[in-house]
């Protein structure tokens, strides 16, 4: 049985905020992918469960698919590029199966879907052959999801405050 957690991680880039990230067993998911698939720039990808995803339709797809109904399987976007915060750039997906008390990430891969509709995400996937199936207790999985949900409110407030601060700053004249 694998252990999955949502834990605060520091961004690999100085221009980005810290965020909740997937910690599986004793590794960060993006770093493990980067280690297994060198030169593909997977390190630094962020979870799609973060507040600052750009498009509401993509957020809805992620939250609908991240926990399939019992005995169902979905293809869920789980990691994305922090530059775009949407499905348009590097997008890592997982085939997720809900087996009742067990949640399986049967396989992980890179989305190759050409269509721009959010619902089409995961239609075409190049599955990673070096990444093995992950099995999580439903209890751990639900706790991880709740940590992401709680952080949504905090990040919404942070972004609103940041936008307010930017709006209130007055330009200084050049001397």
N, C-alpha and C positions, 0 to 999 in steps of 0.2 A: 504494500500500500504506500502510495506517495503522499506527501504532506504539501498542501497548498495554503499559502497565506497572502493576505494583502498587507504589505509593510511599506512604510515610508522609505523612499529611496531618494538619493540626491541625483539631480540631473547630471548627465555626462557633459552637458554644455552650459556655460555660465549664463547664457541669456534666458534660460528656462527655469521655472519654479521646480521645487521638489514635488514629488507626487507619490501616490500609492502605486506600488508595482507588484507584479507576481513574484513571489518567492516560492519556489518548488524545491522540496527537500532542502538542500543547503546552497542553492544557486538562484540567481536572478535569471528569469527566462530569456531575456534579450541577450545576456552575456553568454549563456549556454549555447544559444543558436549561433552566436558570433564565433564561439570556440569550435563548434562542429562544422561550420560553413565559413571558413576564412575568406576574407576579402569581399564579403557581401554586405558589409556595413549594417549588421543587425543590432549591434550594441548601440544603445541609446534610443531604440524604438520604445514607445510608451504604450501602456494599455489603452484600449478603446473605451474603457469604462470611466475615463476622466471627464470632468465637467466641460472642458474647453474644446470638445469636438465641435467643429464648425457647423455641421448640418444636423438639424433636428431629425430628419428622416433616417440618417445614419445612426444617430444615437438610439432611435427606436429599434432599428434592426439589431444592434448589439444587445440591448437589454431584453429583447424578445428571444434571442437565440442563445444567450449565455447559459441559461438553465432550461433545457427542453422539458416538455412534459414527460412524465414517467413512461418508459419504454419507447421514447422517441429520440431521434438523432437530428442534430442541426449542424450546419457549417457556420461557425461564428467568427467574425473578425475579432482578434484578441490583441494584436499589437499593430501600431501605425507609426508613421514618421511624425516627429514632433514639429517639423516645419510647416506641414500642411494641416494637420489635425483633422484629416478626413480620409476617405477611401481612395483618393486619387494617386497616392504615391506608394511606397512600400507598405503592403498590408499582409500581415501574417494571420492565417485562419486556423481554427481547430475544428475537427470533427468531434462533436460532443454528444455523448449518449448518456441518458439518464436511466440507470438500472435500478432505481428505487433508493436503496441505501448507499449506492455506489455511483459516482459520476466519473465517466471515462472520457479522457481526451484520447480518442482512438488513434488519431494521427494529426500532425501539424504540417502546414505547408504555406507556400506563398501564393497569394491570389493573383491569377493571371486574367481575370475577367476584363473584357474590353468595354462592356456596357457601363454607362455612368449612373444607372438607376441603383439606389441603395439596396433594394430587394434582390438585385442580381449578384451582389457580392458573394463570393464563394462558388459561383457557377463553374468556373474553370480554375483548377488548383494544381500546382506542381507540388506534390507531397514530398516531404523530406524523408529520405531513406535512413538517415542516421539517427533519427529521433524516434524513440520507442513509445508505445502506448503508456499513458499515465492514468493511474486509478486513484481517485480521491474519495474519502468518506464524505457522504452528503453533508454531514454536520460541519466538517472543516470547510467545505465548499460554500455552504450558506453563510458561515461566519466571514469568509473572505469577501463574498458579495456584499454583505452588510457593511463591512469596513469601507468598501468603495462607495456604497450608497451614502453613508454618513459623511464622507469626504466631499461629495457633490455639493452639499450645502455650504461647507466651509469654503470651497473653491469658488462657488458662485459669489459669495460675499467678498472674497479677496479680489476677484476680477472687477466687481462693481466698484469697490473702493479704489482700485487702481485706475479705472476709467474716470472716476470722479476726480481723482488727484491730477490726472493728465489734463482734464478739461479746465481745472482751476488754475493751472500753472500759466503764468503770464510770460510772454517772451521778453527777454532782456535785450535792450538795445546794444548794438555793437559799438565799441569805442574806437 
